[in-house]
Amino acid sequence: MSEDPVSDRVCTICRDRAEAWKLSQERFLGKAENELACFQERYKLKKARLMYSEHAGLRQWQRAFSVSNIREAVIHGFPIYRYYDKKLKEVKIILMSYVKLQAMEYRPMHVVVGFHEQTPDLWTVITVYDPSTEKHWQWNDQFDQKVCFCD
Ligand SMILES: [Zn+2]
């Protein structure tokens, strides 16, 4: 009689990683929420800036999502995960948002943003994707928890 702590859709290969992801999520989400709230506040005051990386997939995701979709996600989205690279002192946050297609129809959207610990007013959009189409098996039903890391 044990309730699965991750999801009912768990990849057996990735079970431990998914568990570690969830623990990390629980531990650092509050920090990401504070960082996002702070950025949003400063962004509205035009004291913070959002940049776009020279990511190879830039054109590819621009076909699926507009720059205003991305801006909306940063202003109204919520964080689902935070990574911290100790060596580079860089923070990466996965933001979850939805794009309205028509009445009662929304498309999920993940925006991965990054910033250096010392410049929290300068965020770079690293990538954007729809988790329900790209590698959808990696996510739970709400697309807010990574349950599989297989490609
Ligand atoms: Zn897996």
Backbone and ligand atoms as CSV (ligand in chain L), in Angstrom:
chain,resi,resn,atom,element,x,y,z
A,1,MET,N,N,0.830,-1.202,0.000
A,1,MET,CA,C,0.000,0.000,0.000
A,1,MET,C,C,0.867,1.255,0.000
A,2,SER,N,N,1.555,1.474,-1.081
A,2,SER,CA,C,2.343,2.702,-1.105
A,2,SER,C,C,1.911,3.562,-2.285
A,3,GLU,N,N,1.760,4.811,-2.000
A,3,GLU,CA,C,1.351,5.741,-3.034
A,3,GLU,C,C,2.605,6.179,-3.774
A,4,ASP,N,N,2.531,6.166,-5.078
A,4,ASP,CA,C,3.708,6.581,-5.836
A,4,ASP,C,C,3.949,8.075,-5.647
A,5,PRO,N,N,5.133,8.429,-5.147
A,5,PRO,CA,C,5.381,9.845,-4.885
A,5,PRO,C,C,5.617,10.694,-6.138
A,6,VAL,N,N,5.948,10.093,-7.242
A,6,VAL,CA,C,6.247,10.895,-8.431
A,6,VAL,C,C,5.031,11.001,-9.346
A,7,SER,N,N,4.589,9.905,-9.860
A,7,SER,CA,C,3.478,9.918,-10.804
A,7,SER,C,C,3.082,8.479,-11.041
A,8,ASP,N,N,1.917,8.291,-11.622
A,8,ASP,CA,C,1.561,6.918,-11.957
A,8,ASP,C,C,2.203,6.516,-13.281
A,9,ARG,N,N,2.786,7.500,-13.949
A,9,ARG,CA,C,3.470,7.210,-15.195
A,9,ARG,C,C,4.973,7.380,-14.967
A,10,VAL,N,N,5.605,6.344,-14.462
A,10,VAL,CA,C,7.018,6.443,-14.137
A,10,VAL,C,C,7.821,5.482,-14.994
A,11,CYS,N,N,8.896,6.020,-15.560
A,11,CYS,CA,C,9.810,5.179,-16.319
A,11,CYS,C,C,10.642,4.411,-15.297
A,12,THR,N,N,10.666,3.098,-15.391
A,12,THR,CA,C,11.380,2.303,-14.384
A,12,THR,C,C,12.888,2.562,-14.426
A,13,ILE,N,N,13.412,2.892,-15.606
A,13,ILE,CA,C,14.845,3.184,-15.736
A,13,ILE,C,C,15.174,4.468,-14.974
A,14,CYS,N,N,14.267,5.419,-15.033
A,14,CYS,CA,C,14.526,6.754,-14.493
A,14,CYS,C,C,13.914,6.998,-13.120
A,15,ARG,N,N,13.385,5.987,-12.511
A,15,ARG,CA,C,12.698,6.147,-11.232
A,15,ARG,C,C,13.510,6.944,-10.199
A,16,ASP,N,N,14.768,6.563,-10.023
A,16,ASP,CA,C,15.609,7.238,-9.023
A,16,ASP,C,C,15.882,8.696,-9.390
A,17,ARG,N,N,16.131,8.900,-10.680
A,17,ARG,CA,C,16.380,10.283,-11.138
A,17,ARG,C,C,15.141,11.136,-10.972
A,18,ALA,N,N,13.987,10.556,-11.277
A,18,ALA,CA,C,12.720,11.288,-11.143
A,18,ALA,C,C,12.481,11.643,-9.674
A,19,GLU,N,N,12.842,10.721,-8.808
A,19,GLU,CA,C,12.692,10.945,-7.365
A,19,GLU,C,C,13.622,12.079,-6.912
A,20,ALA,N,N,14.859,12.060,-7.415
A,20,ALA,CA,C,15.836,13.103,-7.073
A,20,ALA,C,C,15.380,14.461,-7.615
A,21,TRP,N,N,14.790,14.436,-8.807
A,21,TRP,CA,C,14.291,15.667,-9.439
A,21,TRP,C,C,13.212,16.283,-8.560
A,22,LYS,N,N,12.314,15.412,-8.075
A,22,LYS,CA,C,11.200,15.884,-7.249
A,22,LYS,C,C,11.696,16.448,-5.911
A,23,LEU,N,N,12.681,15.784,-5.332
A,23,LEU,CA,C,13.235,16.276,-4.061
A,23,LEU,C,C,13.888,17.635,-4.245
A,24,SER,N,N,14.622,17.767,-5.361
A,24,SER,CA,C,15.284,19.026,-5.672
A,24,SER,C,C,14.237,20.115,-5.936
A,25,GLN,N,N,13.187,19.720,-6.618
A,25,GLN,CA,C,12.088,20.643,-6.911
A,25,GLN,C,C,11.490,21.170,-5.602
A,26,GLU,N,N,11.198,20.269,-4.688
A,26,GLU,CA,C,10.604,20.667,-3.407
A,26,GLU,C,C,11.530,21.590,-2.627
A,27,ARG,N,N,12.825,21.299,-2.719
A,27,ARG,CA,C,13.801,22.039,-1.949
A,27,ARG,C,C,14.060,23.448,-2.497
A,28,PHE,N,N,14.080,23.593,-3.817
A,28,PHE,CA,C,14.524,24.872,-4.397
A,28,PHE,C,C,13.445,25.714,-5.081
A,29,LEU,N,N,12.225,25.193,-5.126
A,29,LEU,CA,C,11.174,25.924,-5.822
A,29,LEU,C,C,10.871,27.267,-5.175
A,30,GLY,N,N,10.895,27.304,-3.855
A,30,GLY,CA,C,10.635,28.555,-3.132
A,30,GLY,C,C,11.616,29.638,-3.540
A,31,LYS,N,N,12.864,29.227,-3.709
A,31,LYS,CA,C,13.909,30.157,-4.126
A,31,LYS,C,C,13.621,30.707,-5.523
A,32,ALA,N,N,13.234,29.813,-6.419
A,32,ALA,CA,C,12.896,30.225,-7.796
A,32,ALA,C,C,11.685,31.154,-7.796
A,33,GLU,N,N,10.715,30.868,-6.933
A,33,GLU,CA,C,9.518,31.716,-6.847
A,33,GLU,C,C,9.895,33.137,-6.424
A,34,ASN,N,N,10.794,33.231,-5.459
A,34,ASN,CA,C,11.259,34.552,-5.011
A,34,ASN,C,C,12.020,35.275,-6.117
A,35,GLU,N,N,12.892,34.535,-6.798
A,35,GLU,CA,C,13.680,35.132,-7.877
A,35,GLU,C,C,12.772,35.612,-9.009
A,36,LEU,N,N,11.758,34.818,-9.316
A,36,LEU,CA,C,10.828,35.194,-10.373
A,36,LEU,C,C,10.013,36.426,-9.966
A,37,ALA,N,N,9.503,36.435,-8.742
A,37,ALA,CA,C,8.701,37.573,-8.260
A,37,ALA,C,C,9.526,38.854,-8.322
A,38,CYS,N,N,10.769,38.740,-7.935
A,38,CYS,CA,C,11.683,39.872,-7.942
A,38,CYS,C,C,11.930,40.352,-9.373
A,39,PHE,N,N,12.182,39.402,-10.270
A,39,PHE,CA,C,12.432,39.762,-11.664
A,39,PHE,C,C,11.194,40.417,-12.281
A,40,GLN,N,N,10.025,39.839,-12.035
A,40,GLN,CA,C,8.773,40.374,-12.600
A,40,GLN,C,C,8.554,41.821,-12.165
A,41,GLU,N,N,8.794,42.064,-10.891
A,41,GLU,CA,C,8.635,43.399,-10.341
A,41,GLU,C,C,9.558,44.391,-11.046
A,42,ARG,N,N,10.823,44.009,-11.183
A,42,ARG,CA,C,11.827,44.874,-11.802
A,42,ARG,C,C,11.610,44.998,-13.316
A,43,TYR,N,N,11.095,43.930,-13.905
A,43,TYR,CA,C,10.834,43.930,-15.344
A,43,TYR,C,C,9.722,44.932,-15.671
A,44,LYS,N,N,8.679,44.948,-14.837
A,44,LYS,CA,C,7.573,45.890,-15.030
A,44,LYS,C,C,8.047,47.331,-14.902
A,45,LEU,N,N,9.035,47.526,-14.060
A,45,LEU,CA,C,9.608,48.868,-13.868
A,45,LEU,C,C,10.696,49.182,-14.896
A,46,LYS,N,N,10.899,48.242,-15.811
A,46,LYS,CA,C,11.940,48.340,-16.844
A,46,LYS,C,C,13.345,48.409,-16.245
A,47,LYS,N,N,13.509,47.809,-15.099
A,47,LYS,CA,C,14.833,47.760,-14.468
A,47,LYS,C,C,15.476,46.393,-14.674
A,48,ALA,N,N,14.706,45.474,-15.219
A,48,ALA,CA,C,15.252,44.155,-15.533
A,48,ALA,C,C,15.020,43.901,-17.012
A,49,ARG,N,N,15.904,43.083,-17.581
A,49,ARG,CA,C,15.826,42.828,-19.021
A,49,ARG,C,C,15.761,41.344,-19.332
A,50,LEU,N,N,15.055,41.048,-20.404
A,50,LEU,CA,C,14.945,39.682,-20.889
A,50,LEU,C,C,15.665,39.602,-22.231
A,51,MET,N,N,16.625,38.691,-22.310
A,51,MET,CA,C,17.409,38.541,-23.542
A,51,MET,C,C,17.062,37.180,-24.171
A,52,TYR,N,N,17.450,37.034,-25.408
A,52,TYR,CA,C,17.222,35.761,-26.095
A,52,TYR,C,C,18.551,35.178,-26.517
A,53,SER,N,N,18.762,33.936,-26.160
A,53,SER,CA,C,20.058,33.319,-26.459
A,53,SER,C,C,20.209,33.019,-27.945
A,54,GLU,N,N,21.437,32.811,-28.314
A,54,GLU,CA,C,21.737,32.481,-29.715
A,54,GLU,C,C,21.593,30.970,-29.916
A,55,HIS,N,N,20.683,30.414,-29.184
A,55,HIS,CA,C,20.438,28.972,-29.239
A,55,HIS,C,C,20.171,28.518,-30.675
A,56,ALA,N,N,20.724,27.371,-30.995
A,56,ALA,CA,C,20.566,26.836,-32.351
A,56,ALA,C,C,19.098,26.630,-32.716
A,57,GLY,N,N,18.284,26.373,-31.713
A,57,GLY,CA,C,16.873,26.105,-31.985
A,57,GLY,C,C,16.001,27.341,-32.027
A,58,LEU,N,N,16.617,28.492,-31.933
A,58,LEU,CA,C,15.869,29.750,-31.864
A,58,LEU,C,C,14.763,29.848,-32.910
A,59,ARG,N,N,15.147,29.637,-34.159
A,59,ARG,CA,C,14.175,29.747,-35.247
A,59,ARG,C,C,13.082,28.706,-35.115
A,60,GLN,N,N,13.509,27.540,-34.672
A,60,GLN,CA,C,12.565,26.448,-34.513
A,60,GLN,C,C,11.485,26.780,-33.484
A,61,TRP,N,N,11.878,27.307,-32.325
A,61,TRP,CA,C,10.830,27.610,-31.356
A,61,TRP,C,C,10.075,28.882,-31.659
A,62,GLN,N,N,10.667,29.728,-32.458
A,62,GLN,CA,C,9.914,30.925,-32.854
A,62,GLN,C,C,8.757,30.579,-33.781
A,63,ARG,N,N,8.851,29.440,-34.429
A,63,ARG,CA,C,7.744,28.984,-35.272
A,63,ARG,C,C,6.562,28.554,-34.409
A,64,ALA,N,N,6.883,27.996,-33.254
A,64,ALA,CA,C,5.837,27.482,-32.374
A,64,ALA,C,C,5.310,28.515,-31.378
A,65,PHE,N,N,6.196,29.404,-30.927
A,65,PHE,CA,C,5.799,30.394,-29.925
A,65,PHE,C,C,6.320,31.772,-30.317
A,66,SER,N,N,5.506,32.766,-30.063
A,66,SER,CA,C,5.948,34.120,-30.380
A,66,SER,C,C,6.713,34.715,-29.203
A,67,VAL,N,N,7.387,35.806,-29.482
A,67,VAL,CA,C,8.105,36.505,-28.424
A,67,VAL,C,C,7.114,36.992,-27.355
A,68,SER,N,N,5.913,37.377,-27.787
A,68,SER,CA,C,4.940,37.829,-26.772
A,68,SER,C,C,4.434,36.664,-25.921
A,69,ASN,N,N,4.372,35.455,-26.491
A,69,ASN,CA,C,4.042,34.269,-25.684
A,69,ASN,C,C,5.091,34.080,-24.589
A,70,ILE,N,N,6.340,34.288,-24.975
A,70,ILE,CA,C,7.453,34.097,-24.036
A,70,ILE,C,C,7.403,35.159,-22.932
A,71,ARG,N,N,7.150,36.382,-23.350
A,71,ARG,CA,C,7.059,37.483,-22.385
A,71,ARG,C,C,5.908,37.232,-21.388
A,72,GLU,N,N,4.782,36.787,-21.927
A,72,GLU,CA,C,3.629,36.427,-21.085
A,72,GLU,C,C,4.006,35.359,-20.056
A,73,ALA,N,N,4.746,34.355,-20.547
A,73,ALA,CA,C,5.145,33.241,-19.676
A,73,ALA,C,C,6.031,33.732,-18.532
A,74,VAL,N,N,6.879,34.689,-18.841
A,74,VAL,CA,C,7.776,35.210,-17.803
A,74,VAL,C,C,6.983,36.078,-16.814
A,75,ILE,N,N,6.014,36.802,-17.322
A,75,ILE,CA,C,5.234,37.690,-16.450
A,75,ILE,C,C,4.171,36.928,-15.643
A,76,HIS,N,N,3.533,35.942,-16.284
A,76,HIS,CA,C,2.434,35.258,-15.601
A,76,HIS,C,C,2.668,33.778,-15.312
A,77,GLY,N,N,3.785,33.242,-15.757
A,77,GLY,CA,C,4.053,31.826,-15.534
A,77,GLY,C,C,4.534,31.561,-14.116
A,78,PHE,N,N,4.798,30.289,-13.849
A,78,PHE,CA,C,5.309,29.924,-12.529
A,78,PHE,C,C,6.465,28.941,-12.685
A,79,PRO,N,N,7.399,28.968,-11.741
A,79,PRO,CA,C,8.541,28.066,-11.877
A,79,PRO,C,C,8.184,26.638,-11.488
A,80,ILE,N,N,8.778,25.687,-12.180
A,80,ILE,CA,C,8.585,24.282,-11.787
A,80,ILE,C,C,9.908,23.638,-11.387
A,81,TYR,N,N,11.011,24.286,-11.736
A,81,TYR,CA,C,12.307,23.686,-11.386
A,81,TYR,C,C,13.404,24.735,-11.394
A,82,ARG,N,N,14.390,24.524,-10.535
A,82,ARG,CA,C,15.533,25.436,-10.468
A,82,ARG,C,C,16.818,24.619,-10.410
A,83,TYR,N,N,17.756,24.937,-11.284
A,83,TYR,CA,C,19.082,24.312,-11.230
A,83,TYR,C,C,20.059,25.407,-10.839
A,84,TYR,N,N,21.085,25.012,-10.155
A,84,TYR,CA,C,22.132,25.974,-9.851
A,84,TYR,C,C,23.471,25.346,-10.213
A,85,ASP,N,N,24.215,26.036,-11.055
A,85,ASP,CA,C,25.547,25.572,-11.426
A,85,ASP,C,C,26.556,26.289,-10.538
A,86,LYS,N,N,27.078,25.561,-9.569
A,86,LYS,CA,C,27.996,26.145,-8.583
A,86,LYS,C,C,29.243,26.735,-9.217
A,87,LYS,N,N,29.775,26.024,-10.201
A,87,LYS,CA,C,31.018,26.437,-10.829
A,87,LYS,C,C,30.842,27.752,-11.589
A,88,LEU,N,N,29.767,27.833,-12.371
A,88,LEU,CA,C,29.513,29.032,-13.180
A,88,LEU,C,C,28.693,30.084,-12.428
A,89,LYS,N,N,28.196,29.703,-11.274
A,89,LYS,CA,C,27.296,30.567,-10.472
A,89,LYS,C,C,26.100,31.012,-11.292
A,90,GLU,N,N,25.583,30.058,-12.055
A,90,GLU,CA,C,24.437,30.358,-12.904
A,90,GLU,C,C,23.192,29.619,-12.430
A,91,VAL,N,N,22.091,30.336,-12.509
A,91,VAL,CA,C,20.801,29.771,-12.127
A,91,VAL,C,C,20.014,29.519,-13.404
A,92,LYS,N,N,19.346,28.377,-13.455
A,92,LYS,CA,C,18.430,28.124,-14.567
A,92,LYS,C,C,17.088,27.764,-13.963
A,93,ILE,N,N,16.045,28.323,-14.545
A,93,ILE,CA,C,14.699,28.058,-14.033
A,93,ILE,C,C,13.807,27.615,-15.189
A,94,ILE,N,N,13.044,26.568,-14.958
A,94,ILE,CA,C,12.040,26.171,-15.961
A,94,ILE,C,C,10.720,26.811,-15.530
A,95,LEU,N,N,10.167,27.621,-16.421
A,95,LEU,CA,C,8.877,28.261,-16.153
A,95,LEU,C,C,7.793,27.523,-16.911
A,96,MET,N,N,6.668,27.375,-16.252
A,96,MET,CA,C,5.514,26.718,-16.874
A,96,MET,C,C,4.475,27.780,-17.191
A,97,SER,N,N,3.902,27.675,-18.379
A,97,SER,CA,C,2.863,28.619,-18.753
A,97,SER,C,C,1.929,27.945,-19.755
A,98,TYR,N,N,0.899,28.660,-20.150
A,98,TYR,CA,C,-0.042,28.134,-21.138
A,98,TYR,C,C,-0.315,29.195,-22.185
A,99,VAL,N,N,-0.472,28.750,-23.412
A,99,VAL,CA,C,-0.842,29.678,-24.477
A,99,VAL,C,C,-2.275,29.336,-24.865
A,100,LYS,N,N,-3.128,30.336,-24.840
A,100,LYS,CA,C,-4.530,30.111,-25.182
A,100,LYS,C,C,-4.671,29.986,-26.694
A,101,LEU,N,N,-5.257,28.879,-27.132
A,101,LEU,CA,C,-5.472,28.667,-28.569
A,101,LEU,C,C,-6.853,29.173,-28.953
A,102,GLN,N,N,-7.839,28.754,-28.191
A,102,GLN,CA,C,-9.209,29.245,-28.343
A,102,GLN,C,C,-9.907,28.998,-27.010
A,103,ALA,N,N,-11.193,29.305,-26.930
A,103,ALA,CA,C,-11.915,29.136,-25.672
A,103,ALA,C,C,-11.712,27.722,-25.132
A,104,MET,N,N,-11.316,27.617,-23.887
A,104,MET,CA,C,-11.116,26.341,-23.196
A,104,MET,C,C,-10.004,25.470,-23.788
A,105,GLU,N,N,-9.208,26.048,-24.637
A,105,GLU,CA,C,-8.129,25.241,-25.199
A,105,GLU,C,C,-6.775,25.923,-25.013
A,106,TYR,N,N,-5.928,25.257,-24.257
A,106,TYR,CA,C,-4.628,25.824,-23.946
A,106,TYR,C,C,-3.517,24.868,-24.328
A,107,ARG,N,N,-2.413,25.455,-24.668
A,107,ARG,CA,C,-1.252,24.661,-25.020
A,107,ARG,C,C,-0.195,24.876,-23.942
A,108,PRO,N,N,0.349,23.801,-23.357
A,108,PRO,CA,C,1.379,24.003,-22.328
A,108,PRO,C,C,2.680,24.508,-22.936
A,109,MET,N,N,3.413,25.228,-22.139
A,109,MET,CA,C,4.648,25.842,-22.618
A,109,MET,C,C,5.674,25.859,-21.489
A,110,HIS,N,N,6.886,25.445,-21.807
A,110,HIS,CA,C,7.996,25.568,-20.861
A,110,HIS,C,C,8.977,26.594,-21.422
A,111,VAL,N,N,9.367,27.522,-20.587
A,111,VAL,CA,C,10.397,28.490,-20.962
A,111,VAL,C,C,11.563,28.288,-19.994
A,112,VAL,N,N,12.720,27.974,-20.538
A,112,VAL,CA,C,13.901,27.813,-19.688
A,112,VAL,C,C,14.690,29.114,-19.725
A,113,VAL,N,N,14.845,29.714,-18.554
A,113,VAL,CA,C,15.580,30.977,-18.461
A,113,VAL,C,C,16.828,30.776,-17.606
A,114,GLY,N,N,17.820,31.613,-17.827
A,114,GLY,CA,C,19.048,31.512,-17.047
A,114,GLY,C,C,19.573,32.887,-16.710
A,115,PHE,N,N,20.287,32.957,-15.603
A,115,PHE,CA,C,20.942,34.211,-15.236
A,115,PHE,C,C,22.123,33.940,-14.317
A,116,HIS,N,N,23.060,34.872,-14.334
A,116,HIS,CA,C,24.200,34.756,-13.445
A,116,HIS,C,C,23.775,35.272,-12.076
A,117,GLU,N,N,24.241,34.605,-11.056
A,117,GLU,CA,C,23.874,34.953,-9.678
A,117,GLU,C,C,24.094,36.438,-9.370
A,118,GLN,N,N,25.135,37.010,-9.992
A,118,GLN,CA,C,25.447,38.404,-9.709
A,118,GLN,C,C,24.668,39.410,-10.556
A,119,THR,N,N,23.969,38.919,-11.577
A,119,THR,CA,C,23.168,39.834,-12.401
A,119,THR,C,C,21.722,39.313,-12.512
A,120,PRO,N,N,21.006,39.305,-11.395
A,120,PRO,CA,C,19.633,38.752,-11.411
A,120,PRO,C,C,18.630,39.603,-12.187
A,121,ASP,N,N,19.081,40.771,-12.690
A,121,ASP,CA,C,18.188,41.622,-13.486
A,121,ASP,C,C,18.320,41.353,-14.977
A,122,LEU,N,N,19.141,40.400,-15.322
A,122,LEU,CA,C,19.356,40.100,-16.732
A,122,LEU,C,C,19.109,38.605,-16.958
A,123,TRP,N,N,17.956,38.306,-17.473
A,123,TRP,CA,C,17.598,36.910,-17.729
A,123,TRP,C,C,17.707,36.619,-19.215
A,124,THR,N,N,18.192,35.423,-19.508
A,124,THR,CA,C,18.283,34.986,-20.894
A,124,THR,C,C,17.338,33.813,-21.116
A,125,VAL,N,N,16.572,33.900,-22.170
A,125,VAL,CA,C,15.705,32.789,-22.547
A,125,VAL,C,C,16.595,31.783,-23.262
A,126,ILE,N,N,16.738,30.617,-22.687
A,126,ILE,CA,C,17.624,29.600,-23.248
A,126,ILE,C,C,16.886,28.738,-24.268
A,127,THR,N,N,15.708,28.304,-23.900
A,127,THR,CA,C,14.903,27.549,-24.852
A,127,THR,C,C,13.430,27.590,-24.462
A,128,VAL,N,N,12.609,27.238,-25.409
A,128,VAL,CA,C,11.159,27.210,-25.224
A,128,VAL,C,C,10.644,25.966,-25.922
A,129,TYR,N,N,9.732,25.256,-25.284
A,129,TYR,CA,C,9.141,24.087,-25.956
A,129,TYR,C,C,7.759,23.785,-25.397
A,130,ASP,N,N,7.035,23.002,-26.169
A,130,ASP,CA,C,5.727,22.514,-25.743
A,130,ASP,C,C,5.958,21.103,-25.191
A,131,PRO,N,N,5.850,20.915,-23.873
A,131,PRO,CA,C,6.152,19.601,-23.296
A,131,PRO,C,C,5.130,18.521,-23.659
A,132,SER,N,N,3.994,18.937,-24.246
A,132,SER,CA,C,3.000,17.924,-24.617
A,132,SER,C,C,3.284,17.343,-26.002
A,133,THR,N,N,4.189,17.993,-26.740
A,133,THR,CA,C,4.531,17.439,-28.052
A,133,THR,C,C,5.978,16.961,-28.083
A,134,GLU,N,N,6.889,17.791,-27.567
A,134,GLU,CA,C,8.290,17.391,-27.583
A,134,GLU,C,C,8.615,16.559,-26.350
A,135,LYS,N,N,9.051,15.341,-26.540
A,135,LYS,CA,C,9.427,14.461,-25.433
A,135,LYS,C,C,8.389,14.456,-24.310
A,136,HIS,N,N,7.150,14.320,-24.699
A,136,HIS,CA,C,6.047,14.372,-23.731
A,136,HIS,C,C,6.125,13.274,-22.683
A,137,TRP,N,N,6.763,12.136,-23.021
A,137,TRP,CA,C,6.879,11.023,-22.072
A,137,TRP,C,C,7.755,11.374,-20.871
A,138,GLN,N,N,8.538,12.456,-21.026
A,138,GLN,CA,C,9.422,12.845,-19.929
A,138,GLN,C,C,8.678,13.538,-18.780
A,139,TRP,N,N,7.403,13.868,-19.020
A,139,TRP,CA,C,6.656,14.675,-18.038
A,139,TRP,C,C,5.432,13.967,-17.492
A,140,ASN,N,N,5.017,14.406,-16.311
A,140,ASN,CA,C,3.766,13.891,-15.757
A,140,ASN,C,C,2.584,14.529,-16.508
A,141,ASP,N,N,1.383,14.192,-16.120
A,141,ASP,CA,C,0.201,14.681,-16.842
A,141,ASP,C,C,0.041,16.199,-16.796
A,142,GLN,N,N,0.547,16.819,-15.740
A,142,GLN,CA,C,0.438,18.285,-15.623
A,142,GLN,C,C,1.646,18.998,-16.245
A,143,PHE,N,N,2.618,18.229,-16.701
A,143,PHE,CA,C,3.855,18.763,-17.297
A,143,PHE,C,C,4.647,19.629,-16.316
A,144,ASP,N,N,4.483,19.347,-15.024
A,144,ASP,CA,C,5.239,20.132,-14.049
A,144,ASP,C,C,6.244,19.288,-13.264
A,145,GLN,N,N,6.338,17.998,-13.642
A,145,GLN,CA,C,7.354,17.161,-13.018
A,145,GLN,C,C,7.984,16.257,-14.054
A,146,LYS,N,N,9.305,16.202,-14.010
A,146,LYS,CA,C,10.013,15.350,-14.965
A,146,LYS,C,C,10.044,13.931,-14.400
A,147,VAL,N,N,9.507,13.001,-15.141
A,147,VAL,CA,C,9.420,11.632,-14.652
A,147,VAL,C,C,10.303,10.670,-15.447
A,148,CYS,N,N,10.840,11.148,-16.554
A,148,CYS,CA,C,11.689,10.291,-17.386
A,148,CYS,C,C,12.750,11.162,-18.049
A,149,PHE,N,N,13.961,10.619,-18.171
A,149,PHE,CA,C,15.077,11.370,-18.761
A,149,PHE,C,C,15.570,10.700,-20.033
A,150,CYS,N,N,14.837,9.699,-20.501
A,150,CYS,CA,C,15.215,8.992,-21.728
A,150,CYS,C,C,14.880,9.857,-22.951
A,151,ASP,N,N,15.742,9.746,-23.956
A,151,ASP,CA,C,15.481,10.520,-25.178
A,151,ASP,C,C,14.625,9.752,-26.157
L,1,ZN,ZN,ZN,13.197,7.125,-18.639
